[in-house]
Amino acid sequence: MTHVYRTTAASAALLAAVFGVTGCGSDSSPSTPPATSAAASFNDADATFAMQMIPHHQQAVEMSDLALRKATTAAVKNLATAIKAAQDPEIKQLSGWLTAWGKPVPTPGEHSGHAMAGMMSTEDMSDLSEASGAMFDRMWTRMMIEHHQGAVAMATTEQTAGKDPAAIALAKKIQTTQTTEIATMKRLLGQLTAS
């Protein structure tokens, strides 16, 4: 008898919670269950942001891997480490959102280089991989500044046009982090050019 009461009480509490959440929502869609309203909180701008930021980040990780192998300056290697550490988890996060939203997830290497601000062309990446020594360090820093500026522009657009709170929060984080890194790289480029 006690078991039945517990189950009934739990069911009643669950129903109260569901109706409470639904009752607080918009009157235009009272039948939308809370589980689906979260998934439906995105718009086209959110999807575009995620679909473009994934290959953008993938290229930054690719450039960082090159720097970790070839850079001669500790500051460049440190930046490459920080960029990879920040952007690898963000790629997973963005991919998870696209999957939840029923949108295609870009595959590695699927970047055209012209579709998004700051993306390096195939030729740029080839030139970078062939460079060495101080020339590599300067080229990498210049290219990563441009790459970051493109990401900041995309993140700014998402904050204006996006709807999903988590995507907007990530866009703010990208803007803040990469703006700081741009300032660091500009100072570093001045030192690399002077030396």
C-alpha positions as CSV (number, residue, x, y, z in Angstrom):
1,M,0.0,0.0,0.0
2,T,2.9,2.4,0.9
3,H,4.5,1.5,-2.5
4,V,1.3,2.5,-4.4
5,Y,1.1,5.8,-2.5
6,R,4.7,6.6,-3.2
7,T,4.2,6.0,-6.9
8,T,1.0,8.0,-7.0
9,A,2.6,10.9,-5.1
10,A,5.6,10.8,-7.5
11,S,3.3,10.8,-10.5
12,A,1.3,13.7,-9.1
13,A,4.5,15.7,-8.4
14,L,5.8,15.0,-12.0
15,L,2.4,16.0,-13.5
16,A,2.4,19.2,-11.4
17,A,6.0,20.0,-12.5
18,V,5.1,19.4,-16.2
19,F,1.9,21.5,-16.0
20,G,3.7,24.1,-13.9
21,V,6.4,24.5,-16.6
22,T,3.9,24.5,-19.4
23,G,1.6,26.9,-17.6
24,C,4.4,29.4,-17.3
25,G,5.3,29.2,-21.0
26,S,3.7,31.0,-23.9
27,D,-0.1,30.5,-24.3
28,S,0.4,30.0,-28.1
29,S,1.9,26.5,-27.6
30,P,0.7,25.1,-24.3
31,S,1.0,21.5,-25.5
32,T,4.7,21.7,-26.3
33,P,6.5,19.4,-23.8
34,P,9.5,20.9,-22.0
35,A,11.9,18.3,-23.5
36,T,11.3,19.5,-27.1
37,S,11.1,23.2,-26.3
38,A,14.8,23.2,-25.5
39,A,15.7,21.6,-28.8
40,A,13.4,24.0,-30.6
41,S,15.1,27.0,-29.1
42,F,17.5,27.4,-32.0
43,N,17.1,29.3,-35.3
44,D,18.9,29.4,-38.7
45,A,21.6,31.8,-37.4
46,D,22.5,29.3,-34.6
47,A,22.7,26.4,-37.1
48,T,24.8,28.5,-39.5
49,F,27.1,29.6,-36.6
50,A,27.7,26.0,-35.6
51,M,28.1,24.6,-39.1
52,Q,30.6,27.3,-40.0
53,M,32.5,27.5,-36.7
54,I,33.3,23.7,-36.8
55,P,35.4,23.8,-39.9
56,H,36.8,27.2,-38.9
57,H,38.0,25.7,-35.6
58,Q,39.2,22.5,-37.3
59,Q,41.5,24.6,-39.5
60,A,42.8,26.5,-36.4
61,V,43.6,23.2,-34.7
62,E,45.3,22.0,-37.9
63,M,47.4,25.3,-37.9
64,S,48.1,24.8,-34.2
65,D,49.4,21.2,-34.8
66,L,51.7,22.6,-37.5
67,A,53.0,25.2,-35.0
68,L,53.6,22.6,-32.3
69,R,55.8,20.7,-34.8
70,K,57.5,23.5,-36.5
71,A,57.6,26.8,-34.5
72,T,60.9,27.9,-33.2
73,T,59.5,30.5,-30.7
74,A,58.2,29.3,-27.3
75,A,55.5,32.0,-27.4
76,V,54.1,30.6,-30.7
77,K,54.1,27.1,-29.3
78,N,52.3,28.3,-26.2
79,L,49.6,30.1,-28.2
80,A,49.2,27.0,-30.4
81,T,48.7,24.8,-27.3
82,A,46.1,27.3,-25.9
83,I,44.2,27.5,-29.2
84,K,44.0,23.8,-29.6
85,A,43.0,23.2,-25.9
86,A,40.1,25.8,-26.3
87,Q,38.9,24.8,-29.8
88,D,38.9,21.0,-29.7
89,P,36.2,20.8,-27.0
90,E,34.2,23.6,-28.7
91,I,34.1,21.5,-31.9
92,K,32.6,18.6,-29.9
93,Q,30.1,21.0,-28.3
94,L,29.0,22.5,-31.6
95,S,28.8,19.1,-33.2
96,G,26.5,17.9,-30.4
97,W,24.2,20.8,-30.9
98,L,23.9,20.2,-34.7
99,T,23.1,16.5,-34.0
100,A,20.4,17.5,-31.4
101,W,19.0,20.1,-33.9
102,G,18.8,17.5,-36.7
103,K,21.4,19.4,-38.8
104,P,24.4,18.0,-40.7
105,V,27.7,18.0,-38.9
106,P,30.6,19.1,-41.2
107,T,33.3,16.5,-41.6
108,P,37.0,17.3,-41.0
109,G,38.6,18.9,-44.1
110,E,35.2,20.1,-45.4
111,H,36.3,23.8,-45.4
112,S,36.3,25.7,-48.7
113,G,38.4,28.6,-47.5
114,H,36.2,31.2,-49.2
115,A,32.8,30.6,-47.4
116,M,33.9,32.0,-44.1
117,A,35.8,35.0,-42.9
118,G,39.4,34.4,-41.9
119,M,39.7,30.9,-43.5
120,M,43.0,30.1,-45.1
121,S,43.0,28.8,-48.7
122,T,44.6,25.4,-49.6
123,E,47.5,27.4,-51.0
124,D,47.9,29.4,-47.7
125,M,48.0,26.1,-45.8
126,S,50.5,24.6,-48.2
127,D,52.8,27.7,-47.9
128,L,52.6,27.5,-44.1
129,S,53.5,23.9,-44.0
130,E,56.5,24.5,-46.3
131,A,57.8,27.5,-44.3
132,S,60.4,27.0,-41.6
133,G,62.3,28.8,-38.8
134,A,61.5,32.5,-38.1
135,M,59.6,32.8,-41.4
136,F,57.2,30.0,-40.2
137,D,56.6,31.8,-36.9
138,R,55.8,35.1,-38.5
139,M,53.6,33.6,-41.2
140,W,51.7,31.5,-38.6
141,T,51.1,34.5,-36.4
142,R,49.9,36.7,-39.2
143,M,47.6,34.0,-40.5
144,M,46.2,33.1,-37.1
145,I,45.4,36.8,-36.4
146,E,43.4,36.9,-39.6
147,H,41.8,33.6,-38.8
148,H,40.8,34.8,-35.3
149,Q,39.4,38.0,-36.7
150,G,37.1,35.9,-38.9
151,A,35.9,33.9,-35.9
152,V,35.3,37.1,-33.9
153,A,33.1,38.4,-36.8
154,M,31.1,35.2,-36.9
155,A,30.7,35.2,-33.1
156,T,29.5,38.8,-33.2
157,T,26.9,37.9,-35.8
158,E,25.7,35.0,-33.7
159,Q,25.2,37.2,-30.6
160,T,23.0,39.6,-32.7
161,A,21.1,37.0,-34.8
162,G,21.1,33.8,-32.8
163,K,18.4,32.5,-30.5
164,D,19.9,29.6,-28.6
165,P,21.2,30.8,-25.2
166,A,24.0,28.2,-25.1
167,A,25.2,29.1,-28.6
168,I,25.1,32.8,-27.8
169,A,27.1,32.2,-24.6
170,L,29.7,30.2,-26.6
171,A,29.9,33.0,-29.2
172,K,30.6,35.5,-26.4
173,K,33.3,33.3,-25.0
174,I,34.9,32.9,-28.5
175,Q,34.8,36.7,-29.0
176,T,36.4,37.4,-25.6
177,T,39.1,34.7,-25.8
178,Q,40.1,35.3,-29.4
179,T,40.1,39.1,-29.1
180,T,42.6,38.7,-26.2
181,E,44.6,36.2,-28.3
182,I,44.6,38.7,-31.3
183,A,46.1,41.4,-29.1
184,T,48.8,38.9,-27.8
185,M,49.6,37.8,-31.4
186,K,49.9,41.4,-32.7
187,R,52.4,42.2,-29.9
188,L,54.2,38.9,-30.7
189,L,54.3,39.7,-34.4
190,G,55.9,43.0,-33.7
191,Q,58.7,41.2,-31.8
192,L,59.1,38.5,-34.4
193,T,59.3,41.2,-37.2
194,A,61.8,43.3,-35.2
195,S,64.1,40.3,-34.4
